[in-house]
Amino acid sequence: MGVTDVAAVGAVTTTDTSASPITAAQTFSNVNLAEMIATRLSGGSSTLTSNVGATGQVASILRGAVTGVGSGGTGSLDVPPELLAYGNGQIPRALLTPIGIGQHRLWSVAANAFTSMRSDAAAQGVDISVTDSYRSYDQQVDLAARKGLWKDGGYAAVPGTSPHGWGLAVDLDVSPAGLAWVRANGAKYGFVETTPREPWHWEYRGAT
């Protein structure tokens, strides 16, 4: 998934752009989390099925949002509770750490792992850059509008379900040799290739 143009996309926008954490008194059960996600995706309404879409679509969106699977990826993504408190694509800037490339940022643990991987690769003559990292909800909406949904043959996750929205994914900009290096070494730093048709998309799953 390439660099995201953050221009507005017609009337398709979110009405809640604040980054307000869930209070400590609230639980993180799948039901409560699903309700929170559905509320964000529906523009603030708390009615789960009628505002997000048909039953099958709701199940697909919530399954992806709760487990962290996005844009056709495989397996599950363990999203840190400190990020779940804000929601996909709503992570405050203070929780995102620069990775040393332009304005790109990731969740702090993933950012540190990436910079270590990039430094070690450079020491071996391999350059690793990125075209995308953390992606806000509005940016996810924009990308889906321009590139189409992955499930329909495009390159975007359903907005609100992308691993980019948790600050846990990067789109690499590497040469064939660089991609080979990451495939051979990425897991040591916690990065895995998860998405068919997207060899540039790598997610942080924790170092092995």
C-alpha positions in Angstrom: 0.0 0.0 0.0 1.7 3.2 -1.2 2.0 6.7 0.1 -1.3 8.0 1.3 -2.7 11.3 0.0 -4.5 12.9 3.0 -6.9 15.0 0.9 -10.6 15.0 2.0 -12.7 12.3 0.3 -16.1 13.9 -0.4 -18.6 13.3 2.4 -16.9 10.1 3.6 -15.3 11.4 6.8 -15.3 10.6 10.5 -17.2 12.8 12.8 -15.1 11.8 15.9 -11.5 12.7 15.2 -10.5 13.2 18.8 -8.2 10.7 20.5 -10.1 10.0 23.7 -9.0 6.9 25.6 -11.6 4.5 27.2 -11.7 5.0 30.9 -10.0 2.5 33.2 -13.4 1.4 34.5 -14.4 0.0 31.1 -13.4 -3.5 30.2 -11.7 -4.7 27.1 -14.0 -7.6 26.3 -14.5 -8.3 22.6 -18.1 -7.1 23.0 -17.2 -3.8 24.4 -14.3 -3.3 21.9 -16.5 -4.3 19.0 -19.1 -1.7 20.1 -16.4 0.9 20.4 -15.1 0.2 16.9 -18.6 0.1 15.4 -19.4 3.4 17.0 -16.2 5.0 15.5 -16.8 3.5 12.1 -20.5 4.6 12.0 -19.7 8.2 12.8 -20.6 8.2 16.5 -23.8 6.1 16.6 -23.9 3.3 19.1 -26.3 1.1 17.1 -24.1 -1.7 16.0 -25.7 -3.5 13.1 -27.9 -0.8 11.5 -25.1 1.8 11.1 -22.1 -0.3 10.1 -23.9 -2.4 7.5 -25.3 -5.9 6.9 -24.7 -8.6 9.4 -21.9 -10.3 7.4 -20.1 -7.0 6.9 -20.3 -6.3 10.6 -18.8 -9.7 11.5 -16.0 -9.1 9.0 -15.2 -5.6 10.2 -15.3 -6.5 13.9 -13.3 -9.7 13.4 -10.6 -7.7 11.7 -10.6 -4.9 14.1 -10.5 -7.1 17.2 -7.8 -9.5 16.0 -5.9 -6.9 14.1 -6.1 -8.7 10.7 -6.2 -6.2 7.9 -6.0 -5.9 4.1 -6.0 -9.6 3.5 -3.3 -10.4 6.0 -3.0 -13.8 7.7 -3.0 -14.6 11.4 -3.7 -12.3 14.2 -2.1 -9.1 15.5 -1.8 -8.6 19.2 -2.7 -5.0 19.6 -1.2 -3.4 22.8 -4.0 -2.4 25.3 -2.6 1.2 25.3 -3.4 1.4 21.6 -6.8 -0.4 21.9 -7.8 2.3 24.3 -7.9 4.8 21.4 -9.0 2.8 18.5 -7.6 2.0 15.0 -6.5 5.1 13.2 -7.0 7.3 16.3 -3.7 6.8 18.0 -2.4 10.1 19.5 0.9 11.4 18.1 2.5 11.1 21.5 2.3 7.3 21.4 4.0 7.2 18.0 7.7 7.3 17.6 9.7 8.6 14.6 11.5 5.9 12.6 14.1 8.3 11.1 12.5 8.5 7.6 10.6 11.7 6.9 7.5 12.0 9.1 6.9 8.3 9.4 6.0 7.0 12.9 5.2 3.7 14.5 4.2 2.5 18.0 7.3 2.9 20.1 8.2 -0.8 20.4 7.7 -1.4 16.7 9.6 1.8 15.9 12.6 0.8 17.9 12.6 -2.6 16.3 12.4 -1.1 12.8 15.3 1.3 13.4 17.4 -1.5 14.7 16.6 -3.6 11.7 17.3 -0.7 9.3 20.6 0.0 11.0 21.8 -3.6 10.9 20.8 -3.8 7.2 22.7 -0.6 6.4 25.8 -2.1 8.1 25.5 -4.9 5.5 25.1 -2.5 2.6 21.3 -2.9 2.4 19.1 0.2 2.3 15.6 0.0 3.8 13.2 2.9 3.4 9.4 3.1 3.7 6.5 4.7 1.8 4.0 4.4 4.6 3.8 3.7 8.3 1.1 4.8 10.8 -2.1 5.6 8.9 -5.0 7.6 10.5 -8.6 6.6 10.0 -9.2 9.4 7.5 -6.1 8.3 5.6 -7.5 4.8 5.5 -10.8 6.1 4.1 -8.9 8.0 1.4 -6.8 5.0 0.5 -9.8 2.8 0.2 -11.5 5.3 -2.0 -8.5 5.6 -4.4 -7.1 2.0 -4.3 -10.1 -0.1 -3.6 -10.6 -2.7 -0.9 -8.2 -5.7 -0.7 -11.0 -8.2 -0.7 -12.2 -6.7 -4.0 -8.8 -6.9 -5.6 -7.6 -3.5 -4.5 -4.9 -2.6 -1.9 -6.7 -1.2 1.1 -8.1 -2.7 4.3 -11.6 -1.9 5.4 -11.1 1.5 7.2 -10.7 1.0 10.9 -9.1 -2.5 10.5 -5.7 -1.8 9.0 -2.5 -2.8 11.0 -1.2 0.6 9.8 -4.0 2.2 12.0 -2.3 0.7 15.1 1.2 1.9 14.1 2.2 -1.7 13.7 2.9 -1.9 9.9 5.2 -0.4 7.3 5.2 -0.4 3.6 8.8 -1.0 2.6 10.7 0.8 -0.2 13.5 -1.6 -1.0 15.4 -3.2 -3.9 14.9 -6.9 -4.7 18.1 -7.5 -2.8 16.7 -5.5 0.1 13.5 -7.4 0.1 15.4 -10.7 0.1 17.4 -9.4 3.2 14.2 -8.5 5.0 12.7 -11.9 4.2 15.7 -13.6 5.6 16.1 -11.4 8.7 12.9 -9.5 9.4 11.5 -12.0 11.9 14.5 -11.5 14.2 13.2 -8.0 14.7 9.6 -8.9 14.9 8.5 -8.0 11.3 6.6 -10.5 9.2 5.3 -10.5 5.6 1.6 -11.1 6.0 -0.3 -10.0 2.9 -0.6 -11.8 -0.4 0.0 -9.5 -3.4 1.8 -7.0 -1.2 5.4 -7.9 -0.7 6.1 -4.4 0.6 3.7 -4.7 3.5 5.3 -5.9 6.8 3.7 -6.0 10.2 5.3 -6.0 13.6 4.4 -9.1 15.6 7.2 -9.2 18.2 10.8 -10.4 17.9 11.4 -14.2 17.7 
